[in-house]
Amino acid sequence: MTNSFDRHARVAAHCRQRLAGMGIDLFPAADAVSSPTVTAAKIPNGFTWAQWDQRLRADGLVVAGSYGPLADKVFRLGHMGSQADMALVDRALDVVAGAL
């Protein structure tokens, strides 16, 4: 279990660091306590949710949107279980970087 928890923490930190490096704001802010299994980030300036979703899907990446007051403001990248894999997260983040 410890190895699994550590893997999730490493992948989450890497995901958040790369997003921040691209200029994408995290939600909640980077200093908040966040889940080790999913990263939420604000939709980049200049995009609506529909545009951002379409742009990512065009390159094969499906991300989750959000609900309620965060609908159309935040997207989520999951990295739990078998998806807590650095190579998979990097592939997803490469698509995000290319969409900017």
BAFI-3210 file (N, C-alpha, C; in Angstrom, 3 decimals, decimal comma, padded with zeros to 6 digits):
// residues 100
n [1|2|3|4|5|6|7|8|9|10|11|12|13|14|15|16|17|18|19|20|21|22|23|24|25|26|27|28|29|30|31|32|33|34|35|36|37|38|39|40|41|42|43|44|45|46|47|48|49|50|51|52|53|54|55|56|57|58|59|60|61|62|63|64|65|66|67|68|69|70|71|72|73|74|75|76|77|78|79|80|81|82|83|84|85|86|87|88|89|90|91|92|93|94|95|96|97|98|99|100]
n.u [000,827|001,944|003,787|002,007|000,585|002,724|003,449|001,139|001,256|003,686|003,150|000,971|002,164|004,031|002,330|000,973|003,112|004,040|001,749|001,565|003,965|003,340|001,818|-000,760|-003,294|-003,780|-006,490|-007,759|-005,693|-002,109|-000,980|-002,830|-004,369|-004,529|-006,143|-004,493|-005,159|-006,384|-006,081|-007,111|-007,588|-007,643|-009,440|-007,574|-006,904|-008,657|-009,998|-013,117|-014,918|-015,993|-014,449|-011,863|-012,144|-012,785|-010,429|-008,515|-009,600|-009,327|-006,720|-006,739|-007,068|-009,094|-010,598|-012,050|-014,729|-016,237|-018,630|-021,579|-020,797|-018,274|-018,463|-017,588|-015,293|-013,199|-011,032|-010,332|-007,741|-007,288|-005,387|-005,104|-004,902|-004,250|-003,700|-001,980|000,650|003,714|004,568|002,145|000,818|002,571|002,240|-000,417|-000,094|001,611|-000,152|-001,857|-000,029|000,511|-001,973|-002,179]
n.v [-001,192|001,222|001,756|002,180|004,453|006,268|006,315|007,469|010,008|011,010|011,079|012,840|015,215|015,676|016,041|018,396|020,169|020,297|021,335|023,856|024,910|025,322|027,492|027,145|027,567|025,999|024,316|023,592|026,429|026,070|025,765|024,534|021,644|018,898|016,271|013,120|011,671|012,947|015,821|019,101|021,849|025,222|026,193|027,199|030,669|032,298|030,158|028,483|026,020|024,153|024,591|023,998|021,306|020,139|020,677|019,163|016,572|016,246|015,509|013,101|013,052|012,729|014,551|015,320|017,553|019,918|020,473|022,233|025,286|025,337|024,520|024,685|026,068|024,635|021,880|018,370|016,072|012,728|010,540|007,877|004,556|002,302|004,378|006,006|006,523|007,589|007,870|007,742|009,981|011,972|011,730|012,632|015,251|016,268|016,483|018,440|020,591|020,927|021,781|024,313]
n.w [000,000|000,765|-001,299|-003,414|-002,525|-002,445|-005,166|-006,314|-005,108|-006,152|-008,929|-008,996|-008,015|-010,034|-012,261|-011,506|-011,304|-013,944|-015,256|-014,011|-014,899|-017,533|-017,349|-016,568|-014,281|-011,174|-009,481|-006,402|-005,410|-005,678|-003,120|-001,567|-000,006|-001,971|-003,839|-004,232|-006,437|-008,541|-010,589|-010,633|-012,761|-013,933|-016,817|-019,571|-020,286|-022,879|-023,902|-024,076|-022,143|-023,960|-026,290|-025,334|-024,514|-026,998|-028,418|-027,003|-027,287|-030,022|-030,263|-029,021|-026,236|-023,478|-021,044|-017,855|-017,183|-014,991|-012,331|-011,133|-009,480|-010,594|-013,164|-016,556|-015,956|-014,911|-015,539|-015,269|-014,612|-014,347|-012,289|-011,076|-009,675|-012,296|-013,954|-012,662|-013,637|-014,667|-017,367|-018,815|-017,777|-018,610|-021,398|-021,636|-020,672|-022,592|-024,726|-023,681|-023,508|-026,232|-027,086|-026,200]
ca.u [000,000|002,823|004,301|000,902|000,361|003,870|003,343|000,089|001,753|004,711|002,512|000,171|003,076|004,586|001,251|000,734|004,286|004,048|000,672|001,966|005,019|002,697|001,033|-002,140|-003,556|-004,385|-007,639|-007,505|-004,344|-001,046|-000,633|-003,936|-004,261|-005,251|-006,234|-003,394|-005,672|-006,914|-005,644|-008,050|-006,915|-008,539|-009,381|-006,687|-007,480|-008,870|-010,771|-014,301|-014,815|-016,271|-013,288|-010,752|-012,476|-012,674|-009,019|-007,836|-010,126|-008,785|-005,429|-006,926|-007,114|-010,404|-010,511|-013,354|-015,048|-016,651|-020,058|-021,981|-020,170|-017,018|-018,752|-017,021|-014,145|-012,157|-010,952|-009,687|-006,928|-007,226|-004,147|-005,215|-004,856|-003,329|-003,407|-000,932|001,832|004,372|004,586|000,788|000,545|003,362|001,576|-001,573|000,376|002,126|-001,323|-002,276|000,947|000,301|-003,258|-002,047]
ca.v [000,000|002,393|002,019|002,726|005,829|007,067|006,482|008,451|011,322|011,454|011,392|014,053|016,356|015,885|016,595|019,784|020,961|020,535|022,267|025,194|025,341|025,752|028,694|026,770|027,695|024,841|024,553|024,876|026,960|025,084|025,571|023,838|020,184|018,364|014,817|012,493|010,851|013,783|017,216|020,051|023,051|026,164|026,188|028,302|031,889|032,276|028,977|028,062|024,583|023,399|024,707|023,286|019,892|019,753|020,743|018,006|015,351|016,148|014,834|011,827|013,151|013,020|014,981|015,598|018,929|019,999|020,638|023,303|026,594|025,205|024,101|025,536|026,819|023,729|020,542|017,453|014,973|011,644|009,762|006,914|003,169|002,041|005,660|006,669|006,090|008,811|007,931|008,079|011,373|012,816|011,742|013,519|016,622|016,682|016,915|019,723|021,588|021,165|022,459|025,732]
ca.w [000,000|000,840|-002,650|-004,194|-002,065|-002,886|-006,617|-006,559|-004,691|-007,116|-010,211|-008,786|-007,913|-011,374|-013,085|-011,088|-011,628|-015,395|-015,600|-013,559|-015,806|-018,785|-017,069|-016,261|-012,854|-010,520|-008,619|-005,759|-005,579|-005,468|-001,715|-000,899|000,052|-003,128|-003,942|-004,963|-007,535|-009,615|-010,588|-011,232|-013,229|-014,601|-018,277|-019,951|-020,837|-024,317|-024,259|-023,335|-021,876|-025,191|-027,168|-024,718|-024,605|-028,405|-028,789|-026,416|-027,907|-031,381|-030,141|-028,346|-024,779|-022,903|-019,652|-017,258|-016,833|-013,601|-012,098|-010,222|-009,687|-011,342|-014,536|-017,604|-015,435|-014,451|-016,115|-014,330|-015,134|-013,379|-012,222|-009,985|-010,111|-013,403|-014,607|-011,869|-014,364|-015,132|-018,833|-019,272|-017,409|-019,520|-022,710|-021,514|-020,522|-023,894|-025,490|-023,093|-023,943|-027,656|-027,293|-025,856]
c.u [000,876|003,374|003,231|000,637|001,486|003,809|002,295|000,564|002,779|004,073|001,685|001,066|003,664|003,545|001,051|001,902|004,324|002,952|001,044|003,053|004,506|001,903|-000,429|-002,313|-004,249|-005,602|-007,778|-006,057|-003,305|-000,721|-001,740|-003,657|-005,144|-005,235|-005,016|-003,860|-006,263|-006,361|-006,701|-007,279|-007,932|-008,356|-008,540|-007,447|-007,582|-009,675|-012,052|-014,091|-015,001|-015,074|-012,104|-010,953|-012,289|-011,210|-008,268|-008,291|-009,586|-007,436|-005,512|-006,969|-008,512|-010,187|-011,917|-013,511|-015,395|-018,127|-020,315|-021,261|-018,856|-017,226|-018,217|-015,844|-012,943|-012,201|-010,135|-008,947|-006,824|-005,896|-004,196|-005,204|-003,851|-002,957|-002,373|000,419|002,460|004,343|003,209|000,452|001,335|002,754|000,381|-001,117|001,023|000,986|-001,800|-001,333|000,757|-000,986|-003,189|-001,559]
c.v [001,261|002,754|002,649|004,181|006,745|007,343|007,532|009,851|011,863|011,881|012,676|015,287|016,698|016,545|018,069|020,692|021,282|021,497|023,696|025,759|025,800|027,039|028,408|026,805|026,451|025,264|023,369|025,291|025,922|024,829|024,872|022,332|019,615|016,847|014,253|011,718|011,652|015,194|018,042|021,318|023,936|026,055|027,392|029,497|031,778|031,086|028,922|026,574|023,791|023,444|023,895|021,764|019,394|019,709|019,517|016,704|015,154|015,436|013,588|011,867|013,544|013,357|015,236|017,099|018,977|020,340|021,853|024,599|026,527|024,754|025,147|026,377|025,930|022,437|019,679|016,350|013,913|010,921|008,870|005,497|002,982|003,319|006,475|006,213|007,330|008,948|008,301|009,528|012,312|012,855|012,684|014,984|017,146|017,160|018,276|020,831|021,940|021,916|023,949|026,488]
c.w [000,000|-000,535|-003,535|-003,810|-002,540|-004,388|-006,960|-006,207|-005,683|-008,435|-010,091|-008,747|-009,279|-012,291|-012,764|-011,439|-013,122|-015,815|-015,212|-014,464|-017,151|-018,598|-016,793|-014,750|-012,320|-009,715|-007,681|-005,964|-005,158|-004,005|-000,925|-000,853|-001,058|-003,098|-004,670|-006,197|-008,697|-009,461|-011,291|-011,593|-013,933|-016,105|-018,696|-020,536|-022,355|-024,806|-023,445|-023,034|-023,168|-026,145|-026,644|-024,840|-026,042|-028,848|-028,263|-027,063|-029,319|-031,386|-029,268|-026,833|-024,325|-021,435|-019,154|-017,049|-015,363|-013,540|-011,215|-010,521|-010,465|-012,782|-015,503|-017,135|-015,155|-015,266|-015,167|-015,080|-014,049|-013,447|-010,985|-010,540|-011,224|-014,156|-013,827|-012,405|-014,997|-016,646|-019,383|-018,971|-018,320|-020,917|-022,699|-021,456|-021,789|-024,793|-024,988|-023,577|-025,419|-027,950|-026,971|-027,066]
res [m|t|n|s|f|d|r|h|a|r|v|a|a|h|c|r|q|r|l|a|g|m|g|i|d|l|f|p|a|a|d|a|v|s|s|p|t|v|t|a|a|k|i|p|n|g|f|t|w|a|q|w|d|q|r|l|r|a|d|g|l|v|v|a|g|s|y|g|p|l|a|d|k|v|f|r|l|g|h|m|g|s|q|a|d|m|a|l|v|d|r|a|l|d|v|v|a|g|a|l]
***
